[in-house]
Amino acid sequence: MNDEILVPLDLSDAIAMIDRQKEQIAALTTENERLRKEIKEIKEKIKLTNEYVDKYHGLAGGRSLEDSIKVEREIALNQSETQWLNR
């Protein structure tokens, strides 16, 4: 979105500016709704992941949930570092 301030020269310019702003607001509203939906999906995935970690890596693996999370983080970090080094 453009942050510059424009001063309309006449009424038709003012109406055109308002129409453009309405279009920008509509586009931003649509994008906001899309992002909210995406955030909701991510939160659900996090919830399911936490349940999985708790069930299969925590209690079943003989580790506490905190230890399991630490291990999962280390694995993710190592994978990220490996991907970065393989570029």
VOVEX-261727 format. One record per residue (C-alpha): residue number from 1; residue in three letters; x, z, y negated. Coordinates in steps of 0.2 Angstrom, whole numbers. Last residue first. Layout:
N
NUM | Ala | X | Z | Y $
...
//
This chain:
87
87 | Arg | 114 | -2 | 125 $
86 | Asn | 118 | 8 | 141 $
85 | Leu | 125 | 23 | 131 $
84 | Trp | 108 | 25 | 122 $
83 | Gln | 98 | 24 | 139 $
82 | Thr | 110 | 36 | 147 $
81 | Glu | 108 | 48 | 132 $
80 | Ser | 89 | 47 | 133 $
79 | Gln | 89 | 50 | 152 $
78 | Asn | 101 | 65 | 150 $
77 | Leu | 89 | 72 | 136 $
76 | Ala | 74 | 69 | 148 $
75 | Ile | 82 | 78 | 162 $
74 | Glu | 88 | 92 | 151 $
73 | Arg | 70 | 94 | 144 $
72 | Glu | 63 | 94 | 162 $
71 | Val | 75 | 107 | 167 $
70 | Lys | 71 | 118 | 152 $
69 | Ile | 53 | 116 | 156 $
68 | Ser | 55 | 122 | 173 $
67 | Asp | 65 | 137 | 168 $
66 | Glu | 51 | 142 | 156 $
65 | Leu | 38 | 139 | 170 $
64 | Ser | 47 | 151 | 181 $
63 | Arg | 56 | 143 | 196 $
62 | Gly | 53 | 144 | 214 $
61 | Gly | 49 | 126 | 215 $
60 | Ala | 31 | 128 | 220 $
59 | Leu | 28 | 140 | 205 $
58 | Gly | 36 | 130 | 192 $
57 | His | 40 | 112 | 197 $
56 | Tyr | 24 | 107 | 206 $
55 | Lys | 10 | 117 | 198 $
54 | Asp | 17 | 122 | 181 $
53 | Val | 25 | 105 | 178 $
52 | Tyr | 9 | 96 | 183 $
51 | Glu | -2 | 107 | 172 $
50 | Asn | 11 | 104 | 157 $
49 | Thr | 10 | 85 | 161 $
48 | Leu | -9 | 85 | 161 $
47 | Lys | -9 | 95 | 144 $
46 | Ile | 4 | 83 | 137 $
45 | Lys | -6 | 68 | 142 $
44 | Glu | -22 | 75 | 134 $
43 | Lys | -12 | 78 | 118 $
42 | Ile | -6 | 60 | 119 $
41 | Glu | -24 | 54 | 121 $
40 | Lys | -30 | 64 | 106 $
39 | Ile | -15 | 58 | 95 $
38 | Glu | -20 | 40 | 100 $
37 | Lys | -38 | 43 | 95 $
36 | Arg | -32 | 51 | 78 $
35 | Leu | -20 | 36 | 75 $
34 | Arg | -34 | 23 | 78 $
33 | Glu | -46 | 33 | 66 $
32 | Asn | -33 | 34 | 53 $
31 | Glu | -29 | 15 | 55 $
30 | Thr | -47 | 11 | 52 $
29 | Thr | -48 | 22 | 37 $
28 | Leu | -32 | 14 | 30 $
27 | Ala | -40 | -3 | 32 $
26 | Ala | -56 | 2 | 24 $
25 | Ile | -47 | 11 | 10 $
24 | Gln | -36 | -5 | 7 $
23 | Glu | -52 | -16 | 7 $
22 | Lys | -60 | -4 | -6 $
21 | Gln | -45 | -5 | -16 $
20 | Arg | -45 | -24 | -16 $
19 | Asp | -64 | -23 | -22 $
18 | Ile | -59 | -11 | -35 $
17 | Met | -45 | -22 | -42 $
16 | Ala | -57 | -37 | -42 $
15 | Ile | -70 | -28 | -51 $
14 | Ala | -57 | -22 | -64 $
13 | Asp | -51 | -40 | -66 $
12 | Ser | -69 | -46 | -69 $
11 | Leu | -72 | -33 | -82 $
10 | Asp | -56 | -37 | -92 $
9 | Leu | -38 | -36 | -93 $
8 | Pro | -37 | -23 | -79 $
7 | Val | -22 | -11 | -80 $
6 | Leu | -11 | -10 | -64 $
5 | Ile | -2 | 5 | -58 $
4 | Glu | 11 | 1 | -45 $
3 | Asp | 9 | 11 | -29 $
2 | Asn | 6 | -4 | -17 $
1 | Met | 0 | 0 | 0 $
//
